[in-house]
Amino acid sequence: MSDFGRTGPVNTFGRTGLVSASGRTEPVDTSGRTEPVDTSGRTEPVNTTSLTGPANTTGHTEPANTTTQTSTNSPSSARSSHPAAAAPSRIGRTDRGPDAATSPSPSPAPDWAGPALDSLLARVARTRAEVGTRFPLFADPEDGRWTTTGRGSWTGGFWAGLLWLRARRSGEHGDRAAARDCAERLAPWIDADTATRGLILWYGTAFADGADRDALAPLRLRAARSCRGAFDERLGLVPWGSAFGGPRLLARVDGVPGLVPLLALVDPDAARSHLRTHVELCLGQRPFHWAWRREEGERWAPCAEPPPGWGRGPAWLLLALADARHALGESGTGDLTSAVRELTPSVLVPAADAADRPDDLSAPESPSVPGIPGDPGGPDTPRGPDRPLDTSAAAITALALLKLGEHEYGHGHGHGHERERAVAVLERLVHRHLTDDGRLLDGCYDLGSATAVRHELIWGDFFLAHALAVLTGLVGPHEA
């Protein structure tokens, strides 16, 4: 039981190749294994416009039909040029928000961090040209073709977040306008019945700064109040909701990150309760379970999907704890030492589903990184035809550890050790899984339905870019 609250060939960046545009239908995930795709609403007309044609602005929900956009880029097997060559202008900027000014990096960023961030943000510019007003979801690892959604689904905030990071890096008016427009298009989700509003509306607005931050403040406040209105006092949480179909009264780990700091804007007690309830459910028994359903008799029962070995389960909860430590303080979280150890994987890049070791989420301490399991120099989880990795889980974990490294979160833990581990994870992602043209591959959307199991995922790109932005000082660790 948790004690929470009680006190191509691989080169510099990986494979090569250029992106092209989307041409796939959006899948309907009925497995319950991973985060859902919005399957509600009407179909959207097929978008056959080229990049130079008008954008699709129908406003309908995600389609069940194929969308096609003609790319101006042709796939190439040749190595791309050095990432800095295609990077945003004013590449040396280190503009920071208010949080960054008070949270300097404890040591200089590794020399690979800046070029890797530039590569990711150059990819953002190309993707923006290709998808128009649609939202990228995942891309084919071979040709870079994006599957897109009309309204963003649960991942829309990550696309907006990437646009904000590019705007912060470049300082260009056009980049800032694109980010602001994308964030404003998330407004229909404010009153949607889903706990993923935290992912959508926190990460989609958090990096706005200056006048844009002020302009988006009412949207964020409306979102926070709407989520507070959905808080169930009896259950002690915001239920998973009905927006994506299935049972409404669920507690899912992917309904915690983003929602805790969003709730904390208007009701810290509700934020604390939402987090505590999920931690006690998810870490309350072995094997860990990442989704729970409310049954008759006022009891919670674990769901079979997502499975105990789900790679993103621990990562989502670790990120929520890191954000809560900042938003709620020590009194709101207590000593997190045990939880951090349980949730940090023993390998740098975890399996999408560690089906053969669901109980082995903790491991002996690494002598080089006290208190954090695993060997930073060790291999990724062994993989075969039926065992893909999930680089998005690793990127989420790295960001969470960077955040935790800023504070002492338990007896003698924090202030550096976690940063070492985070840097090791990021280095592995950059050198083994990031292509020269800025695509983080080997992400797994849904292993159970064999959907996008070795692909570029929009949230994988976002969390890698976010972590690198923190590491290089572009943004502060707790701006988002």
Order of alpha helices (4+ residues) and beta strands (2+ residues): alpha-alpha-beta-beta-alpha-alpha-alpha-alpha-beta-alpha-alpha-beta-beta-alpha-alpha-alpha-beta-beta-alpha-beta-beta-alpha-beta-alpha
